[in-house]
Amino acid sequence: MKERTKLLLMVGVFIAVHYTPFTSETVRKAGLEAFLMLQEYAREHVLACLIPAFFIAGAIAVFISQAAVLKYFGAQAKKVLSYSVASISGTVLAVCSCTVLPLFAGIYMRGAGIGPATAFLYSGPAINVLAIVLTARVLGWQLGLARAVGAVFFAVIVGLSMHAIYGKEEMQRSGGQLVLPEEGEKPRPLWKEVMYMATLVGILAFAAWAKPKEPVGIWMAVWRAHWYITAGLLVLLGIELWAWFRKEEIHSWMDSTWGFAKQILPLLFGGVLMAGFLLGRPGHEALIPERWIHSLVGGNSLGANLFASVSGALMYFATLTEVPILQGLLGSRMGQGPALALLLAGPALSLPNMLVIRSIIGTQKTLVYCGLVVVLSTLAGMFYGHLVG
């Protein structure tokens, strides 16, 4: 960190501490909401979601060959293949906007092109089969269908747009990065690599399995057994590591996982605190009054859709929580268009998510990526609101 940056940071903290009216009931309540939101996040998402995601990211960086990443996601990969794989990844992962970050960092730093990588970044949290089914069940099949179609379409458009803007720069970044195996090193069979990664993804999926709203059906049966399934997969992972991997490889995996955790967790927790201070937890008012939000997202105007997209992009939504939040907002006469805009922008973006993305791809690319998601969500909301209005 440059000395000038340190000075500005210290001055900013001093001004904030000096002038913030901590005696105000609203400010104190917002401060409490910030830490309650951080506590809720730590309790519900760190162990079950983030830690498995860090281990997957570390495995991608260490065990997945760079040649394979470049084949499917590289700047020179065939667009039909790379964007098809990237845009449907969310149907497998079912992660939130923060859990996807270590996975995005892993494939991007391994040589993936900016286009397929950002398509993957958007689709991971946006194209969640469970969330889309729940949306259709609770909010209506029209909104569920619009969300599914819009999310797949957006993943491709966002990725292609980022590639068009930064394609030449990314070609230079990816050029010459291919690392060949050391001479005499015998690669593991592909089926072992696939089974190992599938085990890690399975641990993430079942550890984070959310309790369904209605206690019937296969989703509830899986939820009741999800910790037993997770334990079984952990045992399977231990056997795979013991039988297939050298001690040096496991140490490299641990080091890579720790590297992602150090990079992402501080920014993530800081962003959660800020989001909680400004917006509060669902159903709990913080610094920005809820009545302001309700009054700004009625109807189907450009302003209402834009506000829904921007506020959704700033808020943090844990997997599936956007549905009950929108159910309450729709009950307060929120328009159908702004509801879709929030569904398309909210799960894919959040303030913590943006801070971490910036540390991976830089400020300019982050602003362009977030701007594309917000603009596309706004336009989709206006179109859908006009269609069903």
N, C-alpha and C positions, 0 to 999 in steps of 0.2 A: 504494500500500500504506500503510495506517494505521501510525502510529508504534507503537501498542500491538502490532500484528501483527509488526512488525519486531523489537520487543523479545522477544516470545514465541518467535519463530523463532530468534533468537540464543541465548536461554536453552536452547531445546530442543537446538540443535546442540551447545552447550557440555556439557550433561548427557550427551548421547549419546557424545560424544568422551571425556568424563571417565570414564564408567563402563563403556563397552563393553570386554569382556575380549579385546583384540586378540591376546594371547598364546595364547589357546585355538585349538587346531588346527581345531575346528569353525567358529569364527567366521572364521578366516582363509580356510578353504576356501569358506565362504559368500560372503565378500567377493570372492574370485577368481571364483566362479560368477556373481556379479552382473555383473562386467565382461566375462566371457566371453559371457554372454547378451546384453549390450549390443553387443558386437562382432559376434556372430552376427546379431543383428537389423540392425545397420548394414550388414553385408555382403550379407545375403540379401533384405532387404525395403525399405530406404530408396530405393535407386535404381530398383528394378523396380516397387515398389508405391506407396510414399508420395508420391514426387515426381510421378508421373503423376496421383495422386489430388488433390494440391494444385492442379495445373493445371486439372483438371476442376472442382474447387470454385470456383476463381477464375473460370472461364468461366461457371459457373452464376450467380455473383453479378453478373457484368458483362453477359453477353450474353443470358441467358435472361430474358425479360420477366417482371416481377413478376405481371402479369396472368395469364400462363400458369401460374406456380407456384400462385397462389391458385385458379385454375380447377380444378387437379387435387389439390392438397394443402392448400389453405387451410382455415381453420376453418369456412367456410361452404360448402365443396365438398360434392358429393353423396357420401355415405359409401361407397356401393357402388363407385363409380368410384375414389375416392381410396385406399381400403383394398385394393382389388384390385390397383391399380398398385403400391402400396407393398409389399404382401405377397409379390409375385412378383419384386421387383427383384433379389433375390439370385441368381436363375437366370441373370441377364444379367451381373451385376458379378463374382461369385465373388471377393469380397474378404475380408480378415480383420477382426477386431474393431477394429483400429487404422486400417487403410486406409479404412474406411468413414467415419471421423470427419470428415475435411474435406468429404466429400460431404454428410453430415448437417448440418454447420455451414452449408454453402452454401445448402441448401434451407430450413433453419429461419430463418436470418437474412434470407432473401429473402421471408419471409412465410408459410411453410408452417405449418399448424396443428400443435399438439403431438401430436395423435393420429396423423395420417398420417406425420409426421416420425419419431416413435419406432417406428412400424410399419416404416418404411424402415430405421431404425437397427438394429432387430433382424434384419430379413430379409436385409439386405446380406450379413453374414457367415454367417448360420445356414442359409439356403436356397441352398447352393452345390451345383450339380448334380454337379460332379466329386467333391466330398467325400461326397455321398450315395451315388453309385455306388460309390466306394471303400469306404464303410462296408458296403454290402450285399455287396461282393465279399470283403472281408477278415473282417468280423465277423458276416456272415450276413444274408440278405435280410430277416428279421424286424426286426432292429435298424435296417437301412437304411430300410425302409418306415416304421417307427415314427418315425424321425428326420425323414423328409420330411413326414409328416402332422403331426407335432407342431410342426415349425418354422413351417409355413404357418399353422396354427391359432393358435399363440402370437403371431405377428406381428399378426394381427387383434385378438386379445384384449388384448394389451398396448396397442396403439394406441387401441382403444375405451375401455379403462380410463383411460388418461391423458387422453383427451378428456373422459370423464365427470367426472374429478376437477378438471381445470384448464380445462374448456371455456369458461366465462364469462371467466376471466382472459385466455385466448388470443384470444377475440373482441375484447376491448379492445385487445390488443397488435396484432392484424392490421388493426384498423379504421383507415382513413385512410392506409394505407401505400402505396397504389397510386400508382406514378409513371408519368405519361404521357410519351410521347416529346416531345422539344422540337419546337416548331413549325418546320416546314420540313425536319425530318429524315425521310429516306426509309428505312423499315425494310427489312431484308434479306429476300429470299424465304424462306419456311419451309424449303424443301428444302435451302438452304444451311446454315441453322442446324442442321438435323437431321444433315446429312452431317458438319459440323464436330464436333458432339458425338459422333457415332458414331466418328469418327477418333480422338478423345481416349480414348473408352472402349476402342476396339480396341487402342490403344497400351498401356493399363493391362492389358488381358486377356492380350495376347501377351507383353508384357515379364515378367509374373509367372507365366507358364505353368510349372507344376511338372512335373518329370520323373516319368513314371509308374513304378510299381514293377516292372511287367513290360514288357520291351522289344518289345512287339508292338502292333499296332493303330494306329488313327488318332491316338490321343493321343500316342504316341511319334513318329509322323511329324510332327505339329505341333510337338512339343517340339524336334525336330532342326532345324526351320526357323523357330522362333519369333523368333530375333533378326533373321533376314532379313525376316520379315513385319513386325516392329516397325520396322526401318529403312525399309522401304517406306512404312509409315504415317507415319513422321516426315517423309519427303519429301513425301507427300501433304499433311500438315499445313502444311508450309512453303509449298506452292503455294496452298493455301486462304487462308492469312494474307496472302500477297502479293497475291492477286487480289481478295479479298472484304472485307478489313478495312483501316480507316484506321490510321495510325501512332498516333493518340491512343487508339484503342480497344485496340491491343496494349499500350500503356503502362499503361492502366487494368487490363488483364488481369494484367500482371506485378505491379502494385502489390497487387491483390487476392490473388493467389497468395502473395506474400511475407507479406501480413497473416495468412493462415491458417497459414503455416509458423511464423511467430513465436509465434502463439498456442498451437499444438498441439505442436510438436517438444520444447520444454523439459519440459513435463509428461509427454509420452510417454516420453522417455528416462529421466526420473526414476522413472516407474512401472516401466519395464523393469528398472532397477537394483534396485528394491525387491523385485519379483517374483523376480528371480534370486537375491537374497540370502536370501529366505525359502524358496523352493521349488526353486531350481536349474533347470538345463536338463533336458530329458527324459533320463532315465537317469543323471543326476548329482545326487547328494544334496547338499543345502545345509544351512541351519539346521534345517529341519523334517525329521526322518528319514523315509525312504520307508516304513519298516515301520509307522510310525504311520498313514500314509495307507492302506496295504493292510489293516491290522487294523480300520479304521473303515468300510470300504465293502464288507464282505462281507455276504451276505444281502440282505434286502429291507425292513429296518426303516425307520421314519421317520427315525431318526438317521442311518442309512447313506445314505439318499437325500438328506437335507438336507446332510450333510457333503459328498457328491459335488457337489451343486449349488453350495454355497458355495466349495469349493476350486476347482471348475472356473471359477466366476465370477472368482476372484482370479488364477488362472494366465493366462499369455498363451499362446495357441495360434496359431502361424502357420498359414496355409491348408493343410489336409490333414494337419498334424502330429498332430491329435487322434486319428487312426485308429491309427497305430502305438503311441501312448502307451496307448490303451485296450486294444489287443491284448495288451500286456504286463501291464496291470492285470487283465484277464480271465484271463490265464494264472496270475495270483497269487490266483485265486478271488474276484475282484470279482463282485458280483451283477449280473444283467442289468438290474434296475431302476436301481441307481446308475449303471450304464454309460450308460443312456439319459439320466438326469438330467444327467450330466456333458456328454454330447453336446449337449443342448439349452441348457445354461447356458454352457458353456465357450467355444465359438467366438464367441458373441455378446457376451460380456463379458470383461473383464480389468481388472486394477488400473490399468494405464496408460489404458485406455479410460474407466474411471470418472472418473479425474482430469480428463480432457479434457471429458467430457460435463458435469461440474460447472461448468466454466468457460463453457459455452455456455448451459445452461438453469438453472443454479443448484443449490444443495445439496439443497433439498427435493425438487425434481422428479427429480433423479438418484437419491436414495434410494428414492423411490417406484418409479421405473422398474426399478432393480436388484432391489428387493424383489419386484416382480411377476414378473420373470424367474426368480428363485430359487424362489419359492413354486410357480409353475406347473411348473417343472422337477421339483421335489420330488414334487408330486402325480402328474405324468405318470410319473415313475420308479416310484412305488409301484404305480400302476395297471398299468403294463406288467410289472413284476416279478411281480405277482399273476397276470396273464394268462398268462405263459409259464412260471411257476414250477410 
